Amino acid sequence: MSTTTAAPTATGVTAAEKTGARTDEAADLIGKARERIDALDDRIIGLIQERMAVSAVVQEARLTSGGRRVNLSREMEVLAHYRDALGKPGTALAMTMLELCRGRI
């Protein structure tokens, strides 16, 4: 295992320093993993935006038919689904997503 660090970049910071790694190999692995995380984040954001659009269609249909914009029993199902899949933090994530998808109330 190498303990050397790469030469500084144009900003004067080595890849190892930027990633918090102690070796070039770890810095490389972290850099590649971060690129994958960034790509996943972009996909997640796109999916949430798609969910927001679908939710707007549902809300419009509900309102047009004389119903309420928000169906609380459905929201409870969504919260339970996220909690069951992701644990307690999943509930907070679902709450944020539901808030984004409700639009202006």
C-alpha positions, 0 to 999 in steps of 0.5 A: 500500500502506497503512502505517497500523495499525488502532486498538487492540482491547480488549486494547490490541493492534492487528490488525497487532501481533497478526499481526506484519504491517506493514499493515492489509491484511496483517493482514486477510489473515493474520487470514482465513488463520488462521481458515481454518487453524483450520477446517482444524485442526478438520477434521484433528483430527476425521479423526484421531479418526475414524481412531482409532475405525476403528483400534480396530475393526481392532485388536479384530478382530485380537486377537479372531482371535488376532492381535497388536494391531499389524501392523508391516508395515502400519505401515511402509506407512503411514510410507512413504505419509506420507514419500512424500507429505510428505517426512521430516517426514511420517514424524514426523507418521505416527509420531505418528498411529500412536501415537495410533491404537494405543491402550494397548498 
